[in-house]
Amino acid sequence: MKERGAIMKMLVAFLILCLVQATAMAEVYEWVDEKGVVNFTDSLQKVPPKYKGVAREKDLSQQKNITIVTEEAPPALPLQQAPTQKTYGGRDARWWGTTIGALRSDITAIEEGLPAKRQELAKLHRRRVLYHKAVDRVAANKLGNEIEADERKLRELQEKLTTLQTQAAEAGVPQELIFR
């Protein structure tokens, strides 16, 4: 009988764990409103109609330290309105600066990491030619794929940066924010 009780307790614990995991894997949707504010919700029905076309599902399964609250939050108390800032294309100067800065930072990180990876790949190729080990071949292929992925990501980020800089210039964003 004790064994049966222990099994039941383990089964209940397992079911609770499954429920907790299911809520942690809940769908989360994100969209940016006309003021440049990033919004999140757990249901596509809660996305305002004019943003349903641009709302996208976020994959938070690999994120650490994220708690998804699925209950409806109480309405926020009205905050004192900050003095209105000048906007450029519907976004304030801070948004343009941080977004462009983040893209530049990502580009720099990839550009700084690529030379070391290329050097390591060359070393792996030399070892592979000399020793004909399968381990070296596997490592070289893996690193080669990493380098290709980095180069692809680098091109994408550079294209995004160019597009964003063009949009910023068209919106009248000050040059010092666009080309720091």
KOLTITI-317966 format. One line per field, with one value per atom (N, C-alpha, C): residue number from 1; residue in one letter; atom name; x negated, y, z negated. Coordinates in nm, 2 decimals, decimal comma. Layout:
<recs>
i = [NUM ...]
aa = [A ...]
at = [CA ...]
c1 = [X ...]
c2 = [Y ...]
c3 = [Z ...]
</recs>
This chain:
<recs>
i = [1 1 1 2 2 2 3 3 3 4 4 4 5 5 5 6 6 6 7 7 7 8 8 8 9 9 9 10 10 10 11 11 11 12 12 12 13 13 13 14 14 14 15 15 15 16 16 16 17 17 17 18 18 18 19 19 19 20 20 20 21 21 21 22 22 22 23 23 23 24 24 24 25 25 25 26 26 26 27 27 27 28 28 28 29 29 29 30 30 30 31 31 31 32 32 32 33 33 33 34 34 34 35 35 35 36 36 36 37 37 37 38 38 38 39 39 39 40 40 40 41 41 41 42 42 42 43 43 43 44 44 44 45 45 45 46 46 46 47 47 47 48 48 48 49 49 49 50 50 50 51 51 51 52 52 52 53 53 53 54 54 54 55 55 55 56 56 56 57 57 57 58 58 58 59 59 59 60 60 60 61 61 61 62 62 62 63 63 63 64 64 64 65 65 65 66 66 66 67 67 67 68 68 68 69 69 69 70 70 70 71 71 71 72 72 72 73 73 73 74 74 74 75 75 75 76 76 76 77 77 77 78 78 78 79 79 79 80 80 80 81 81 81 82 82 82 83 83 83 84 84 84 85 85 85 86 86 86 87 87 87 88 88 88 89 89 89 90 90 90 91 91 91 92 92 92 93 93 93 94 94 94 95 95 95 96 96 96 97 97 97 98 98 98 99 99 99 100 100 100 101 101 101 102 102 102 103 103 103 104 104 104 105 105 105 106 106 106 107 107 107 108 108 108 109 109 109 110 110 110 111 111 111 112 112 112 113 113 113 114 114 114 115 115 115 116 116 116 117 117 117 118 118 118 119 119 119 120 120 120 121 121 121 122 122 122 123 123 123 124 124 124 125 125 125 126 126 126 127 127 127 128 128 128 129 129 129 130 130 130 131 131 131 132 132 132 133 133 133 134 134 134 135 135 135 136 136 136 137 137 137 138 138 138 139 139 139 140 140 140 141 141 141 142 142 142 143 143 143 144 144 144 145 145 145 146 146 146 147 147 147 148 148 148 149 149 149 150 150 150 151 151 151 152 152 152 153 153 153 154 154 154 155 155 155 156 156 156 157 157 157 158 158 158 159 159 159 160 160 160 161 161 161 162 162 162 163 163 163 164 164 164 165 165 165 166 166 166 167 167 167 168 168 168 169 169 169 170 170 170 171 171 171 172 172 172 173 173 173 174 174 174 175 175 175 176 176 176 177 177 177 178 178 178 179 179 179 180 180 180]
aa = [M M M K K K E E E R R R G G G A A A I I I M M M K K K M M M L L L V V V A A A F F F L L L I I I L L L C C C L L L V V V Q Q Q A A A T T T A A A M M M A A A E E E V V V Y Y Y E E E W W W V V V D D D E E E K K K G G G V V V V V V N N N F F F T T T D D D S S S L L L Q Q Q K K K V V V P P P P P P K K K Y Y Y K K K G G G V V V A A A R R R E E E K K K D D D L L L S S S Q Q Q Q Q Q K K K N N N I I I T T T I I I V V V T T T E E E E E E A A A P P P P P P A A A L L L P P P L L L Q Q Q Q Q Q A A A P P P T T T Q Q Q K K K T T T Y Y Y G G G G G G R R R D D D A A A R R R W W W W W W G G G T T T T T T I I I G G G A A A L L L R R R S S S D D D I I I T T T A A A I I I E E E E E E G G G L L L P P P A A A K K K R R R Q Q Q E E E L L L A A A K K K L L L H H H R R R R R R R R R V V V L L L Y Y Y H H H K K K A A A V V V D D D R R R V V V A A A A A A N N N K K K L L L G G G N N N E E E I I I E E E A A A D D D E E E R R R K K K L L L R R R E E E L L L Q Q Q E E E K K K L L L T T T T T T L L L Q Q Q T T T Q Q Q A A A A A A E E E A A A G G G V V V P P P Q Q Q E E E L L L I I I F F F R R R]
at = [N CA C N CA C N CA C N CA C N CA C N CA C N CA C N CA C N CA C N CA C N CA C N CA C N CA C N CA C N CA C N CA C N CA C N CA C N CA C N CA C N CA C N CA C N CA C N CA C N CA C N CA C N CA C N CA C N CA C N CA C N CA C N CA C N CA C N CA C N CA C N CA C N CA C N CA C N CA C N CA C N CA C N CA C N CA C N CA C N CA C N CA C N CA C N CA C N CA C N CA C N CA C N CA C N CA C N CA C N CA C N CA C N CA C N CA C N CA C N CA C N CA C N CA C N CA C N CA C N CA C N CA C N CA C N CA C N CA C N CA C N CA C N CA C N CA C N CA C N CA C N CA C N CA C N CA C N CA C N CA C N CA C N CA C N CA C N CA C N CA C N CA C N CA C N CA C N CA C N CA C N CA C N CA C N CA C N CA C N CA C N CA C N CA C N CA C N CA C N CA C N CA C N CA C N CA C N CA C N CA C N CA C N CA C N CA C N CA C N CA C N CA C N CA C N CA C N CA C N CA C N CA C N CA C N CA C N CA C N CA C N CA C N CA C N CA C N CA C N CA C N CA C N CA C N CA C N CA C N CA C N CA C N CA C N CA C N CA C N CA C N CA C N CA C N CA C N CA C N CA C N CA C N CA C N CA C N CA C N CA C N CA C N CA C N CA C N CA C N CA C N CA C N CA C N CA C N CA C N CA C N CA C N CA C N CA C N CA C N CA C N CA C N CA C N CA C N CA C N CA C N CA C N CA C N CA C N CA C N CA C N CA C N CA C N CA C N CA C N CA C N CA C N CA C N CA C N CA C N CA C]
c1 = [-0,08 0,00 -0,09 -0,19 -0,28 -0,34 -0,37 -0,43 -0,33 -0,20 -0,09 -0,07 -0,08 -0,07 -0,18 -0,30 -0,42 -0,41 -0,36 -0,34 -0,24 -0,13 -0,02 -0,08 -0,16 -0,22 -0,32 -0,39 -0,48 -0,40 -0,29 -0,20 -0,14 -0,09 -0,04 -0,15 -0,27 -0,38 -0,41 -0,41 -0,44 -0,33 -0,20 -0,10 -0,11 -0,14 -0,16 -0,28 -0,38 -0,50 -0,46 -0,38 -0,33 -0,24 -0,16 -0,08 -0,16 -0,26 -0,35 -0,42 -0,47 -0,54 -0,45 -0,33 -0,23 -0,21 -0,19 -0,17 -0,30 -0,42 -0,54 -0,56 -0,50 -0,51 -0,39 -0,32 -0,20 -0,25 -0,15 -0,18 -0,19 -0,28 -0,30 -0,31 -0,23 -0,23 -0,28 -0,36 -0,42 -0,38 -0,36 -0,35 -0,39 -0,42 -0,47 -0,36 -0,31 -0,20 -0,26 -0,17 -0,21 -0,30 -0,31 -0,40 -0,54 -0,55 -0,68 -0,69 -0,57 -0,57 -0,55 -0,64 -0,63 -0,52 -0,42 -0,32 -0,32 -0,28 -0,27 -0,14 -0,09 0,03 0,02 0,11 0,10 0,21 0,28 0,39 0,40 0,41 0,42 0,55 0,65 0,78 0,76 0,66 0,64 0,56 0,51 0,43 0,53 0,51 0,61 0,62 0,74 0,76 0,66 0,62 0,53 0,38 0,35 0,22 0,22 0,33 0,33 0,24 0,23 0,15 0,00 -0,04 -0,18 -0,22 -0,13 -0,16 -0,23 -0,33 -0,40 -0,41 -0,42 -0,43 -0,58 -0,60 -0,73 -0,76 -0,88 -0,92 -1,00 -0,94 -1,01 -1,06 -1,05 -1,08 -1,23 -1,32 -1,46 -1,51 -1,41 -1,45 -1,46 -1,55 -1,57 -1,50 -1,46 -1,40 -1,28 -1,19 -1,07 -0,96 -0,87 -0,74 -0,63 -0,55 -0,43 -0,31 -0,25 -0,13 -0,01 0,08 0,19 0,32 0,33 0,45 0,45 0,57 0,59 0,54 0,45 0,39 0,49 0,49 0,58 0,54 0,63 0,59 0,49 0,40 0,29 0,34 0,29 0,32 0,27 0,34 0,28 0,16 0,06 -0,07 -0,06 -0,14 -0,15 -0,21 -0,15 -0,20 -0,33 -0,43 -0,56 -0,54 -0,63 -0,62 -0,64 -0,56 -0,57 -0,70 -0,76 -0,88 -0,86 -0,95 -0,94 -0,95 -0,87 -0,87 -0,92 -0,98 -1,02 -0,97 -0,87 -0,81 -0,73 -0,68 -0,60 -0,68 -0,81 -0,90 -0,99 -1,02 -1,10 -1,25 -1,33 -1,47 -1,54 -1,49 -1,56 -1,54 -1,42 -1,39 -1,49 -1,50 -1,59 -1,73 -1,78 -1,91 -1,94 -1,85 -1,87 -1,86 -1,77 -1,75 -1,87 -1,91 -2,03 -2,15 -2,17 -2,28 -2,29 -2,17 -2,16 -2,21 -2,16 -2,20 -2,35 -2,41 -2,55 -2,63 -2,58 -2,64 -2,64 -2,53 -2,52 -2,62 -2,62 -2,71 -2,86 -2,90 -3,03 -3,07 -2,98 -3,00 -3,03 -2,96 -2,98 -3,11 -3,13 -3,26 -3,38 -3,37 -3,49 -3,51 -3,41 -3,42 -3,46 -3,43 -3,46 -3,61 -3,70 -3,84 -3,90 -3,86 -3,91 -3,85 -3,72 -3,66 -3,72 -3,75 -3,82 -3,96 -4,03 -4,16 -4,15 -4,06 -4,04 -4,00 -3,92 -3,88 -4,00 -4,09 -4,21 -4,30 -4,31 -4,39 -4,32 -4,19 -4,12 -4,14 -4,14 -4,16 -4,30 -4,40 -4,54 -4,56 -4,50 -4,50 -4,43 -4,32 -4,25 -4,33 -4,40 -4,48 -4,60 -4,65 -4,77 -4,73 -4,62 -4,59 -4,47 -4,39 -4,27 -4,18 -4,16 -4,07 -3,93 -3,84 -3,70 -3,66 -3,71 -3,68 -3,72 -3,83 -3,87 -3,77 -3,73 -3,64 -3,50 -3,45 -3,33 -3,34 -3,45 -3,47 -3,48 -3,55 -3,57 -3,43 -3,35 -3,22 -3,13 -3,14 -3,05 -3,09 -3,22 -3,27 -3,24 -3,26 -3,23 -3,08 -2,99 -2,85 -2,82 -2,89 -2,88 -2,92 -3,03 -3,09 -2,99 -2,93 -2,83 -2,71 -2,67 -2,55 -2,58 -2,70 -2,74 -2,75 -2,80 -2,81 -2,67 -2,58 -2,45 -2,38 -2,39 -2,33 -2,39 -2,52 -2,59 -2,53 -2,51 -2,45 -2,31 -2,23 -2,09 -2,09 -2,18 -2,19 -2,23 -2,33 -2,37 -2,26 -2,18 -2,07 -1,97 -1,94 -1,84 -1,89 -2,02 -2,08 -2,07 -2,10 -2,09 -1,95 -1,85 -1,71 -1,67 -1,70 -1,66 -1,73 -1,85 -1,91 -1,84 -1,80 -1,73 -1,59 -1,52 -1,39 -1,41 -1,52 -1,55 -1,57 -1,65 -1,68 -1,56 -1,47 -1,34 -1,25 -1,26 -1,17 -1,23 -1,35 -1,41 -1,48 -1,52 -1,60 -1,73 -1,78 -1,91 -2,02 -2,11 -2,22 -2,31 -2,33 -2,41 -2,35 -2,22 -2,16 -2,17 -2,17 -2,18 -2,32 -2,41 -2,55 -2,65 -2,63 -2,72 -2,85]
c2 = [-0,12 0,00 0,13 0,13 0,24 0,27 0,17 0,18 0,25 0,21 0,27 0,42 0,45 0,59 0,68 0,62 0,69 0,71 0,61 0,62 0,73 0,73 0,84 0,98 0,99 1,12 1,16 1,07 1,10 1,13 1,07 1,10 1,24 1,27 1,41 1,51 1,49 1,58 1,60 1,49 1,49 1,57 1,55 1,63 1,78 1,81 1,95 2,01 1,94 1,98 2,01 1,92 1,93 2,06 2,08 2,21 2,33 2,33 2,45 2,47 2,36 2,37 2,42 2,38 2,42 2,57 2,62 2,77 2,84 2,78 2,85 2,85 2,76 2,76 2,83 2,91 2,98 3,07 3,09 3,18 3,33 3,40 3,54 3,61 3,72 3,80 3,94 3,99 4,12 4,21 4,34 4,44 4,57 4,66 4,80 4,89 4,98 5,07 5,19 5,29 5,41 5,50 5,48 5,56 5,49 5,38 5,30 5,22 5,20 5,12 4,97 4,89 4,74 4,69 4,62 4,56 4,41 4,34 4,19 4,15 4,03 3,97 3,82 3,75 3,60 3,55 3,64 3,59 3,68 3,62 3,70 3,79 3,74 3,81 3,94 3,95 4,07 4,18 4,14 4,24 4,33 4,47 4,56 4,53 4,54 4,51 4,57 4,70 4,76 4,70 4,62 4,57 4,42 4,36 4,21 4,17 4,25 4,21 4,22 4,30 4,31 4,24 4,19 4,12 3,99 3,95 3,83 3,75 3,62 3,53 3,53 3,54 3,53 3,39 3,34 3,21 3,24 3,21 3,24 3,11 3,00 2,87 2,86 2,93 2,93 3,04 3,13 3,25 3,21 3,27 3,24 3,35 3,32 3,42 3,49 3,42 3,49 3,42 3,50 3,45 3,50 3,41 3,45 3,45 3,57 3,58 3,58 3,48 3,47 3,53 3,57 3,64 3,78 3,83 3,97 4,06 4,15 4,24 4,36 4,41 4,52 4,64 4,73 4,85 4,93 4,98 5,06 5,20 5,25 5,38 5,48 5,59 5,68 5,75 5,76 5,82 5,97 6,05 6,18 6,18 6,26 6,26 6,34 6,27 6,33 6,44 6,54 6,64 6,57 6,60 6,53 6,56 6,46 6,47 6,48 6,54 6,54 6,40 6,36 6,23 6,24 6,13 6,12 5,99 6,00 5,89 5,81 5,88 5,81 5,76 5,78 5,73 5,85 5,84 5,95 5,93 6,03 6,02 5,91 5,89 5,78 5,64 5,62 5,49 5,47 5,57 5,56 5,54 5,61 5,60 5,46 5,41 5,28 5,17 5,18 5,07 5,06 5,18 5,18 5,14 5,18 5,14 4,99 4,93 4,79 4,71 4,75 4,69 4,70 4,82 4,84 4,75 4,74 4,65 4,51 4,46 4,32 4,30 4,39 4,38 4,37 4,46 4,47 4,33 4,28 4,15 4,04 4,03 3,93 3,95 4,08 4,11 4,08 4,11 4,08 3,93 3,85 3,71 3,63 3,68 3,60 3,57 3,67 3,64 3,52 3,51 3,40 3,27 3,27 3,15 3,10 3,20 3,17 3,11 3,17 3,12 2,98 2,95 2,82 2,72 2,76 2,67 2,64 2,73 2,71 2,60 2,62 2,52 2,38 2,38 2,25 2,18 2,26 2,21 2,15 2,22 2,18 2,04 2,04 1,91 1,80 1,83 1,73 1,67 1,76 1,71 1,63 1,67 1,59 1,46 1,46 1,34 1,26 1,31 1,24 1,19 1,26 1,22 1,26 1,18 1,21 1,32 1,32 1,43 1,56 1,57 1,70 1,74 1,65 1,68 1,73 1,66 1,70 1,84 1,86 2,00 2,10 2,07 2,17 2,20 2,10 2,12 2,20 2,17 2,24 2,39 2,42 2,55 2,63 2,56 2,62 2,66 2,57 2,61 2,73 2,73 2,85 2,98 2,97 3,09 3,13 3,04 3,07 3,14 3,08 3,14 3,28 3,30 3,44 3,53 3,49 3,58 3,61 3,51 3,54 3,64 3,62 3,71 3,85 3,85 3,98 4,06 3,99 4,05 4,10 4,02 4,06 4,18 4,18 4,30 4,43 4,41 4,53 4,58 4,49 4,53 4,61 4,55 4,61 4,75 4,76 4,89 4,99 4,95 5,04 5,09 5,00 5,03 5,12 5,10 5,18 5,32 5,33 5,46 5,54 5,47 5,54 5,59 5,50 5,54 5,66 5,66 5,76 5,89 5,89 6,01 6,07 5,98 6,02 6,08 6,03 6,08 6,21 6,25 6,37 6,36 6,24 6,21 6,28 6,35 6,42 6,32 6,37 6,29 6,23 6,30 6,24 6,12 6,10 5,97 5,86 5,90 5,80 5,74 5,83 5,79 5,82 5,76 5,78 5,71]
c3 = [0,00 0,00 0,00 -0,08 -0,08 0,06 0,13 0,26 0,36 0,34 0,43 0,40 0,27 0,23 0,29 0,28 0,33 0,48 0,55 0,70 0,73 0,65 0,67 0,65 0,54 0,52 0,63 0,69 0,80 0,92 0,94 1,06 1,05 0,93 0,90 0,93 0,87 0,89 1,04 1,12 1,26 1,33 1,30 1,36 1,33 1,21 1,17 1,25 1,27 1,34 1,49 1,54 1,68 1,70 1,60 1,61 1,60 1,51 1,50 1,63 1,69 1,82 1,93 1,93 2,03 2,02 1,90 1,89 1,93 1,90 1,94 2,09 2,16 2,31 2,38 2,30 2,36 2,47 2,56 2,68 2,63 2,68 2,65 2,79 2,80 2,92 2,89 2,99 2,98 3,09 3,07 3,17 3,12 3,21 3,18 3,22 3,13 3,17 3,23 3,27 3,34 3,26 3,13 3,05 3,03 3,09 3,08 2,95 2,88 2,76 2,80 2,75 2,77 2,67 2,73 2,65 2,66 2,55 2,55 2,50 2,55 2,50 2,51 2,44 2,45 2,55 2,61 2,70 2,82 2,94 3,06 3,06 2,99 2,98 2,91 2,82 2,74 2,82 2,93 3,01 3,08 3,07 3,13 3,28 3,34 3,48 3,58 3,56 3,65 3,65 3,54 3,53 3,55 3,58 3,60 3,71 3,82 3,93 3,90 3,80 3,77 3,64 3,57 3,44 3,48 3,41 3,44 3,31 3,32 3,21 3,17 3,04 2,98 2,93 2,96 2,91 2,78 2,67 2,54 2,47 2,55 2,49 2,45 2,52 2,49 2,40 2,36 2,28 2,13 2,06 1,92 1,84 1,72 1,63 1,68 1,75 1,80 1,74 1,68 1,63 1,71 1,76 1,84 1,75 1,74 1,66 1,76 1,74 1,84 1,79 1,66 1,61 1,66 1,67 1,71 1,60 1,64 1,54 1,51 1,39 1,36 1,44 1,47 1,55 1,47 1,55 1,49 1,45 1,34 1,30 1,40 1,43 1,52 1,47 1,55 1,52 1,56 1,50 1,54 1,68 1,77 1,90 1,91 1,97 1,99 2,10 2,09 2,20 2,34 2,43 2,56 2,63 2,68 2,75 2,90 2,97 3,11 3,17 3,26 3,32 3,46 3,51 3,65 3,70 3,79 3,85 3,74 3,64 3,54 3,42 3,42 3,32 3,27 3,14 3,08 3,11 3,09 3,12 3,04 2,92 2,84 2,90 2,96 3,02 3,14 3,22 3,34 3,30 3,20 3,15 3,09 3,01 2,95 3,05 3,14 3,24 3,33 3,38 3,47 3,39 3,27 3,18 3,16 3,14 3,11 3,24 3,35 3,48 3,50 3,47 3,49 3,39 3,27 3,17 3,21 3,26 3,31 3,42 3,52 3,63 3,58 3,49 3,44 3,37 3,29 3,22 3,32 3,43 3,53 3,60 3,64 3,71 3,63 3,50 3,41 3,39 3,40 3,37 3,49 3,61 3,74 3,76 3,74 3,77 3,69 3,56 3,48 3,53 3,57 3,62 3,75 3,83 3,96 3,94 3,84 3,81 3,76 3,67 3,61 3,72 3,82 3,93 4,01 4,04 4,12 4,05 3,91 3,83 3,84 3,83 3,84 3,98 4,08 4,22 4,23 4,18 4,18 4,11 3,99 3,91 3,98 4,05 4,12 4,24 4,31 4,42 4,37 4,26 4,21 4,14 4,07 3,98 4,03 4,12 4,17 4,06 3,96 3,85 3,87 3,84 3,86 3,76 3,65 3,55 3,60 3,67 3,73 3,84 3,92 4,03 3,97 3,87 3,81 3,75 3,68 3,62 3,72 3,83 3,94 4,01 4,03 4,09 4,00 3,87 3,78 3,77 3,76 3,76 3,89 4,00 4,13 4,14 4,09 4,08 3,99 3,88 3,79 3,86 3,93 4,00 4,11 4,18 4,28 4,22 4,11 4,04 3,99 3,94 3,89 4,01 4,12 4,24 4,29 4,29 4,33 4,24 4,11 4,01 4,02 4,05 4,07 4,19 4,30 4,42 4,38 4,31 4,28 4,19 4,09 4,00 4,07 4,16 4,24 4,33 4,39 4,47 4,39 4,27 4,18 4,14 4,11 4,07 4,18 4,30 4,41 4,43 4,43 4,44 4,33 4,21 4,10 4,11 4,15 4,17 4,28 4,38 4,49 4,44 4,36 4,31 4,21 4,13 4,04 4,11 4,21 4,29 4,35 4,41 4,47 4,36 4,24 4,13 4,07 4,11 4,06 3,92 3,89 3,77 3,78 3,68 3,68 3,72 3,80 3,86 3,75 3,64 3,53 3,47 3,48 3,43 3,53 3,66 3,77 3,79 3,79 3,83 3,72 3,60 3,49 3,51]
</recs>
